Amino acid sequence: MINDKRFLTALPVFNEVDTVDAVLNEVTWYSHDVLVVDDGSSDGTGSRLKQRSDVSVVTHPHNRGYGAALTTAFGYAIENGYDYLVTIDCDGQHEPQRIRQFVTACHQSGADIVSGSRYLKSFDADTPPPEERRKINHEITKSLNEILDFQLTDTFCGFKAYAIEALKKLNISETGYAMPLELWVQAACHNLRVQELAVPLIYLDETRTFGGQLDDGNTRLNYYYNVINRAMKALPSDCEKYRGQRVG
């Protein structure tokens, strides 16, 4: 049972005016406490959020990046004394009805991180992404498993539950899309217990881009490897098992 535990659901948002209300209408059915981190939206998302009284909002005055928005959510959950934090994206590709499944899995298993996996099993409603994105995800996941002794199937899914005590051990500096990769490196360093939970592979918008140079697959792959290598190099001396290893 999780009735005696407080959990927060947090959504990083950047220019999501077309989906933000529909997603939040669902999320608030399944989570009493909801935080939206508006990462400097300029498309009217901020105005929509100001009209809502059922969510808390933290606004970055300018766009700082996906990783920065998640780090803000981590700090908010810690400062406000929650037991668990669930993170879910605001683009309609995660199913809010699964929020409590994540919290329950985290609580009952004793895991520090329960991470959604779109590749752990198949669902009837799966809509796969472009092959390039899936290929890059597979390559990065394989590389991280080899150096960190994990058995992950999906390193990039944003649908996660965290035990707050575990979040206190992390010191995340990556502000961009590759922030989850630094998180996995630090999770291995601190011997965090990780469990995956299968979620549908829902890909709604093939025109959605990463922006700028990251739309090129090779550039994006090199960026991911650079983030992993920086994270490995920055580990403290008591993480000698992983410190200094390189991938790519």
N, C-alpha and C positions, 0 to 999 in steps of 0.2 A: 504493500500500500504506500502511496505517496501523499496521502491527505495531510500528513503532519509536516510535509516538506514544502518549502517555498521555492518556486521556480519562475524564472523570467524567460520570456521568448523575445528575442531581439532580431530585428531585420535591418541590414544595411541597405540604404536606398540612395540611388543616384539617377535622377531623371526618369522616374517611374510613374509619371502622371497617368498613363493609360491603364495601369494595373494596380496602383497602390490601394485604392479604396476597396476594390473587389477582394484583394488578398487580405487586407486588414479586417474586412468584414468576416472572413472565414477564421482568421487567426484568433480573433477575440472570442469566438465560440469555444475554443479549445484551450485558451490560456487567459487567466485572469489578469496577469501582469504582462504588458507588452511594451517594449521599447523600440522606437524607430530612430535609427541614426541617419539623419539626412546629410549626406556627404556633399554639401554644396550644390544641390540641384538648382537648375536655372530654367526648368520647363513648366513651372507651376506646381510641382510636387509639394513644395513648402507651403503654399497657400492651402492646398487640400488638407495637409496635416494640421494646420492651424484651426480648421473647422471641426476637428475631432476632439472629443473629450474622453475617449475610452482608451487612449494610448499616451505614453510619455514620449517626448521627442527631445533628442539632443541634436543640434544643428552645427555642422562644421561651416564656418563662414565661406570657405572655398573648398573645392574638390581636393581631397587628400589621398583618396584611393581606397579600394576595397579592404585591404588589410588594416588601414588606419581606422575605418569605420568599425570593423570587428574588434579592434583593440579598445576603442572607446566603449563598446558594449561590454567587453571583459571588465574594464575598470568600473563601470556602472554597477554591474552585477556584484562585484566584490564589495564596493563601497556601501551598497544597500542591503547587504547581509543575506543574499539569497543562498540556497543550498545547491541549486542547479541552474545552468543557463542552457537554453536551446537557441540555436541560430538557424534561421531559415531565410532563403532569398525571397525577393519581392517581385520576381518576374513571372510567377504563376507556374513554375516548373517543380515546385515542391508541394506536397499535399498536407495542409495544416492539420487534417484529422489524425495524422501520425505523430503529432507533437507529444502527446502523453505516452505513446509507445516508447519514444526516445527517453523520456524522463524515467519511466518505469524500468526500462532496460538498464539504465545507468544505476538506478537505486538498487535493483534486485541483484544485479551481477557484481556490484562493487567496482565497476569500471570507472576509470577517470575520464575517459572519452568514449562516447558511443558515436560512431561516424557512419553516416548514410553511405550505402554503396549501391550504385546503379548497375553494377556488374556481378553482384553476388548471386542473383537469380533473375530469371525472366518473368515479366508480367505481361498479361494480354494487351495492355494499353501502351506498351513501350513504343517510343518514337525516337529512334536513334539519331544522334547528331551527325554532322558531316564526318566522313571517315578520317580526315586529317586530325580532328580534335580527339577522336577516340584513340587513334594511333599514338598521339603525343601523351595522352593520359596513361595509356598502357606502358609506354616506354619509361616515363617518369616513375610510375608505380613500381615497376620491376626494379629500377635502379635504387629506389629508396628501400625496398624490401631487402635487397642484397647487402646494403651497407648498414642498415639499422636493425636487421633481424626481425622485421615485421612480416606479416602475411596479409597485407592489405590487398584489396582488389580495386579500390577507387580512392586516390589520394586527393581529389579535388572537390568532392561533393560538399556543398556548403551547409547541408542539413546535418546538424550535430547536436549532441548534448554533452555538457561538461559538468563535472563535479567542481564546485567553486574552489575547494581546497587545492585541487590540481591546477586550476588557473593561476593561483597565487605563486606557483613555482615558475611560471613562464615569463620571459622577458622578450617580447616580440618587437622587432624593429622594422620589418619589411612592411611597407605601406601599400603595395600593389596586389595584383591578382595572385602572385606566388606566395603570399603570406602563409597559406596552409602548409607549404613545404618547409618553411622555417619552423612552424609549429611541430611538424612530425619529427624534425631533428631534435628539438628540445624535449619532446615527449620521450624519445628514446634515451636521451641523456638522463632524464629524471626517473626513468623506469616506470613511466605511467602505464596503467593497464588500459588497453585499447580493445574495443569490440566493434564489429561492424553490424549494421542493421540494414537489411535489404529494402530498397525503395524503388519505385518505378523509374524508368529512364524516360523522362518527359522533356522533349526538346521542341519548343513552340515556334521559335523565330529563327529561321536560317539566315536572315539578313542581319542579325545582331552581331556586332563586332567587338573586338577588344579595344580598338582605337589605335590609330597611328601605326608605328612599326610593328606592334605586336600582332597585327592581322596577318603578318607573314609567318608561316609555320616554323621555319628554321630560326627566325629571330626570336620567336616566342620560346622555342625549345632551349635555345642558348641562354635566354633570360632565366628560365627555370633552373637550368644547371648552375648558373652563376649564383642564384639565390641559395641553392643547396650548399654549394661550396663555401660561400661566405658564412652561412650558418654553422657549418662544420668547423670552420676555422675559428669562429668566435666562441665555441664552447669552452667552459671553464676547465681548468686542469684536471678536476676530478672526473671528467668525462673522457679520459684518455682512450677508452675503447673506440670512441667515434671521432675524437678530435683530429682534424687534419686530413681525414680521408677525402677523396675527391671522386666525382662522377663526371660523366660526359667526355 
